[in-house]
Amino acid sequence: MDSSALRAARGSGRSFRLGTAQRALPGALGFLAASVLLYAGRLVTGDPMGVGELGHLLGWSLVGVVVLTLTGRTRGVTLTEDALVVVHGGRRALPWAGVERLEVRRRFGVSQVVAHLADGRRTTLPAPTSFLDARFEDEVRELTECWERRRLSPPPAAAPPPAPAP
């Protein structure tokens, strides 16, 4: 297998990944909401939290966000010659010929790309996403152009094995 076919098979084509801020902010908001609920619950039950306890809670919440952001799995997509590879907890290859269309959907103020597959399923791609990404429109255009070029063309043939020596 030549080096370009090997690279394509490994999935080292163009990739779109969530940035650090895109991964950290949802976790930070979740920890902040949990902290506020805990504080309110203790206030209502008559066991209010002191400033020191609240500071500790928020400090550990911040540590949790940093640890989860830095150690969390990378989510995104990789464009290869023969498939759109989705990395979202696991790795799933969607052959270009099996992707019927790509659609940009807006939900809760955030735009994401949805791949409609030939078997009727839909897959929301983890990246690109408009959430904290100024290049979203360019990335969607690049993804769409790649899909349009590859969806009707067969994947490149692997090089034939070398002939045995006489």
Secondary structure, 3 states (H helix, E strand, C coil): CCHHHHHHHHCCCCEEECCHHHHHHHHHHHHHHHHHHHHHHHHHCCCCCCHHHHHHHHHHHHHHHHHHHHHCCCCEEEECCCEEEEECCCEEEEEHHHEEEEEEEEECCEEEEEEEECCCCEEEEEEEECCCCCCHHHHHHHHHHHHHHHCCCCCCCCCCCCCCCC
